[in-house]
Amino acid sequence: MREHPHVELLRKLYADLTKIGDYAADDIIYHVAERDLQADVSILHGKKKVTEREHLLAKATSGTLVADIDWIGANEHFGTVMGVFRAKAPDAAESNFAMPFCGLWRFGVDGRITHHWQNAYDPEALIRFMAGADQLVDYGGE
């Protein structure tokens, strides 16, 4: 059985999350992992804000953020990716952050990403790890 094309799209995306704009609809809606802990930090609207978020995550980890993928499943409408994010703090010699995640994606009729629900196993630990990157606190509005 052949994989759905959205599986390959998600595989490429997780290889470099800063490229999300290449796959996103202009009006993408992105639900951040911290949404249940910080009411003012819950949803990003639009390709520009979502792309900025991924670039800030990469910058906050000095480009060390990688996704070790355990499983990807997708059909015409939805995709799910499970794995572990790993990164180093700016002064760390080796990976000192590992967070299981599950990303849920929704695709529009044109195959572009219209929604993303970011789910971290421990959002509080994610917030603590990223605390040094002040720019991540302000996700911006519309």
Stockholm file with secondary structure:
# STOCKHOLM 1.0

chainA/1-142         MREHPHVELLRKLYADLTKIGDYAADDIIYHVAERDLQADVSILHGKKKVTEREHLLAKATSGTLVADIDWIGANEHFGTVMGVFRAKAPDAAESNFAMPFCGLWRFGVDGRITHHWQNAYDPEALIRFMAGADQLVDYGGE
#=GR chainA/1-142 SS CCCCHHHHHHHHHHHCGGGGGGTEEEEEEEECGGGGTCTTSCEEESHHHHHHHHHHHHHHTTTCCEEEEEEEEECSSEEEEEEEEEECCTTCSSCCEEEEEEEEEEECTTSCEEEEEEEESCHHHHHHHHTTCGGGTCCCCC
#=GC SS_cons         CCCCHHHHHHHHHHHCGGGGGGTEEEEEEEECGGGGTCTTSCEEESHHHHHHHHHHHHHHTTTCCEEEEEEEEECSSEEEEEEEEEECCTTCSSCCEEEEEEEEEEECTTSCEEEEEEEESCHHHHHHHHTTCGGGTCCCCC
//
